[in-house]
Structures are given as structure tokens and as C-alpha cells.
Amino acid sequence: MADGKTALIVGASRGLGLGLVRELSGRGWLVAATVRDPSSAKAPTDLGVGVEQLDVTDLRAVEALSARLGRGSLDLLVLNAGVSGPRDLMAAEPEAIAATFITNAAGPARAAHALAGAVKPRTGVVAFMSSLMGSIGDNNSGGSDTYRASKAAMNSYARSFHHRAAEAEGITTLSLHPGWVRTDMGGERAPLDVDTSVRGLAEVCEAASGRGDHRFIQYDGRELPW
Ligand SMILES: NC(=O)c1ccc[n+]([C@@H]2O[C@H](COP(=O)([O-])OP(=O)(O)OC[C@H]3O[C@@H](n4cnc5c(N)ncnc54)[C@H](OP(=O)(O)O)[C@@H]3O)[C@@H](O)[C@H]2O)c1
């Protein structure tokens, strides 16, 4: 049990974000969650966690949340929000491509910088919910090009975040792959259920505390090629 440890999950209305809220709460963490629409039936209000309204692309709102949290109040920050984006690069509107990059890469990166002061020095962990599809080394087929590129960009932003805002404080940065999981995004054919993925992700995040490095790692602890 991690009694008294604190986590903030950004993008927790459903799927893996909501699953992480449940998993960490069950492990004794004190969890706060952000959702875009708190009136949504899927918002995790039944768990007794604090729920904040937040769009990850709204930097002013993230900064206001950071001020409310106070310095060094979080053991774990998870930037989970993400979208699939347009499948077909050549048929997509430029605005849809840009929106995917802002939601999946620049938004979470700016949120991490804005919230970094709320993460505990030395033991704190900042986890970006990336994807194996963001790995250039593992890209053997292409497809979902914009999603892949947005997660590769997220990985690059995470490394820059680590050097500029985490390393000197001893904060650990993670780029996480949850596996292919049955959620609205992952679809019904995905082999993993949410509970299995978030159990592994919680263990990876708990074990990372104090390392002070940045790794690309999946839910079962395996490190991934960049
Ligand atoms: N499922 C998989 O197999 C898989 C594999 C690799 C990586 N991932 C990554 O894991 C993360 C969660 O995916 P999921 O499968 O749980 O997807 P999901 O079921 O589609 O959930 C996506 C979550 O992101 C939130 N979100 C989207 N845009 C947002 C924004 N601008 N601001 C704040 N929140 C926003 C959604 O909130 P709303 O309810 O308001 O839309 C929802 O809570 C994503 O980053 C995804 O890329 C998933």
C-alpha cells in the first residue's frame, strides 16, 4: 500500500485515466483527477477523489490548477489525455493534424512544465502516457501516421522536460506505453483489459520513484526502443 501518497491524473473521465484513478485509490493513494466535463456521467466522482475541470490544451487553466495545488504536493503526475487523430494523413484537414499534435504532445508537455513545481523533489514522478506507436525504432509498418508522430513528439518533449525541469530536482520522468488496451481508443480487438494495464502502470510508477532518470517503458516493466 502507498498510504498517503498523492497523484494527479490529467484526463481521467474514462478508459485508462479512469482506470488509473481506481487502481491508485485502491492502493491507498490520495488521487485527484481532471476531466473536461465534470457533469459527464463517466467522471470519477463515485471514488471520492477530487475532480477538477481541465482541458490539457488550456495552459491558463493548468497554471491556475498548479497554483491551487501548492509546491511539492504531488508524488505522481500522469499526463494521460490523448486522441487518436485523423487516420489518413493525406485526407486530413491541416487543423485536425495540428489539433492532434497540440492535444497529444504540446498540451501535455506544457502542462508538465506548468505543474512541475507541484511535484515532490527527489521522489516525485512525472508520467507521460505515450504509446509504442510513438517509437521510431519500432515503426515497422506505418499507419496512423499522425498519431504515431504526435506520440514521438510527446517523447521528445518529455526528454526536454526531463532535462529542463525534472533532472535537477531529482524528479523521475516516464514515457509510458500501456499496452494495446480495450478502451474507446483501443477498441474491442485489443488484447489487454484496463485493469491489467493500469495495475502494471501503477507498479511501474511506484517503482520509478527516486531514480531521477527518463525511460520509455511499458505496463509490464519492459523498456522500449525510442
Ligand atoms: N488504449 C490503448 O490501447 C492505448 C495504447 C497506447 C497509448 N494509449 C494512450 O493512453 C491514453 C488514454 O487512452 P485511452 O485508451 O484511455 O483513450 P480514451 O478511452 O479515448 O480516453 C481518452 C481520455 O483523454 C481525454 N482527453 C482527450 N482530449 C483531452 C483534452 N484536450 N483535455 C483533457 N482530456 C482529454 C478524454 O476525455 P473526454 O472524455 O473529455 O473526451 C478521455 O478521458 C491516451 O493518451 C492514449 O494515446 C492508449
Ligand as a Chemical Component Dictionary entry (heavy atoms), coordinates in Angstrom:
data_LIG
# 
_chem_comp.id                   LIG 
_chem_comp.type                 NON-POLYMER 
_chem_comp.pdbx_formal_charge   0 
_chem_comp.three_letter_code    LIG 
# 
loop_
_chem_comp_atom.comp_id 
_chem_comp_atom.atom_id 
_chem_comp_atom.alt_atom_id 
_chem_comp_atom.type_symbol 
_chem_comp_atom.charge 
_chem_comp_atom.model_Cartn_x 
_chem_comp_atom.model_Cartn_y 
_chem_comp_atom.model_Cartn_z 
_chem_comp_atom.pdbx_ordinal 
LIG N1  N1  N 0  -5.945  2.180  -25.444 1  
LIG C1  C1  C 0  -4.766  1.881  -25.955 2  
LIG O1  O1  O 0  -4.568  0.762  -26.498 3  
LIG C2  C2  C 0  -3.628  2.861  -25.863 4  
LIG C3  C3  C 0  -2.365  2.422  -26.341 5  
LIG C4  C4  C 0  -1.282  3.291  -26.255 6  
LIG C5  C5  C 0  -1.454  4.548  -25.696 7  
LIG N2  N2  N 1  -2.686  4.957  -25.268 8  
LIG C6  C6  C 0  -2.780  6.304  -24.686 9  
LIG O2  O2  O 0  -3.380  6.240  -23.412 10 
LIG C7  C7  C 0  -4.098  7.461  -23.144 11 
LIG C8  C8  C 0  -5.523  7.114  -22.726 12 
LIG O3  O3  O 0  -6.117  6.397  -23.795 13 
LIG P1  P1  P 0  -7.476  5.582  -23.663 14 
LIG O4  O4  O 0  -7.275  4.333  -24.422 15 
LIG O5  O5  O -1 -7.946  5.546  -22.259 16 
LIG O6  O6  O 0  -8.405  6.534  -24.552 17 
LIG P2  P2  P 0  -9.932  7.031  -24.366 18 
LIG O7  O7  O 0  -10.735 5.970  -23.728 19 
LIG O8  O8  O 0  -10.304 7.564  -25.695 20 
LIG O9  O9  O 0  -9.767  8.231  -23.301 21 
LIG C9  C9  C 0  -9.085  9.388  -23.661 22 
LIG C10 C10 C 0  -9.096  10.325 -22.468 23 
LIG O10 O10 O 0  -8.383  11.523 -22.822 24 
LIG C11 C11 C 0  -9.234  12.627 -22.513 25 
LIG N3  N3  N 0  -8.932  13.769 -23.360 26 
LIG C12 C12 C 0  -8.897  13.823 -24.716 27 
LIG N4  N4  N 0  -8.603  15.068 -25.123 28 
LIG C13 C13 C 0  -8.439  15.818 -23.994 29 
LIG C14 C14 C 0  -8.123  17.171 -23.744 30 
LIG N5  N5  N 0  -7.913  18.057 -24.738 31 
LIG N6  N6  N 0  -8.023  17.590 -22.461 32 
LIG C15 C15 C 0  -8.231  16.742 -21.454 33 
LIG N7  N7  N 0  -8.563  15.432 -21.609 34 
LIG C16 C16 C 0  -8.664  14.992 -22.884 35 
LIG C17 C17 C 0  -10.625 12.110 -22.729 36 
LIG O11 O11 O 0  -11.568 12.977 -22.107 37 
LIG P3  P3  P 0  -13.091 13.185 -22.701 38 
LIG O12 O12 O 0  -13.933 12.096 -22.067 39 
LIG O13 O13 O 0  -13.443 14.557 -22.261 40 
LIG O14 O14 O 0  -13.009 13.047 -24.209 41 
LIG C18 C18 C 0  -10.509 10.748 -22.056 42 
LIG O15 O15 O 0  -10.570 10.863 -20.651 43 
LIG C19 C19 C 0  -4.017  8.282  -24.429 44 
LIG O16 O16 O 0  -3.001  9.247  -24.308 45 
LIG C20 C20 C 0  -3.654  7.256  -25.498 46 
LIG O17 O17 O 0  -2.979  7.822  -26.585 47 
LIG C21 C21 C 0  -3.771  4.131  -25.336 48 
# 
loop_
_chem_comp_bond.comp_id 
_chem_comp_bond.atom_id_1 
_chem_comp_bond.atom_id_2 
_chem_comp_bond.value_order 
_chem_comp_bond.pdbx_ordinal 
LIG N1  C1  SING 1  
LIG C1  O1  DOUB 2  
LIG C1  C2  SING 3  
LIG C2  C3  SING 4  
LIG C2  C21 DOUB 5  
LIG C3  C4  DOUB 6  
LIG C4  C5  SING 7  
LIG C5  N2  DOUB 8  
LIG N2  C6  SING 9  
LIG N2  C21 SING 10 
LIG C6  O2  SING 11 
LIG C6  C20 SING 12 
LIG O2  C7  SING 13 
LIG C7  C8  SING 14 
LIG C7  C19 SING 15 
LIG C8  O3  SING 16 
LIG O3  P1  SING 17 
LIG P1  O4  DOUB 18 
LIG P1  O5  SING 19 
LIG P1  O6  SING 20 
LIG O6  P2  SING 21 
LIG P2  O7  DOUB 22 
LIG P2  O8  SING 23 
LIG P2  O9  SING 24 
LIG O9  C9  SING 25 
LIG C9  C10 SING 26 
LIG C10 O10 SING 27 
LIG C10 C18 SING 28 
LIG O10 C11 SING 29 
LIG C11 N3  SING 30 
LIG C11 C17 SING 31 
LIG N3  C12 SING 32 
LIG N3  C16 SING 33 
LIG C12 N4  DOUB 34 
LIG N4  C13 SING 35 
LIG C13 C14 SING 36 
LIG C13 C16 DOUB 37 
LIG C14 N5  SING 38 
LIG C14 N6  DOUB 39 
LIG N6  C15 SING 40 
LIG C15 N7  DOUB 41 
LIG N7  C16 SING 42 
LIG C17 O11 SING 43 
LIG C17 C18 SING 44 
LIG O11 P3  SING 45 
LIG P3  O12 DOUB 46 
LIG P3  O13 SING 47 
LIG P3  O14 SING 48 
LIG C18 O15 SING 49 
LIG C19 O16 SING 50 
LIG C19 C20 SING 51 
LIG C20 O17 SING 52 
# 
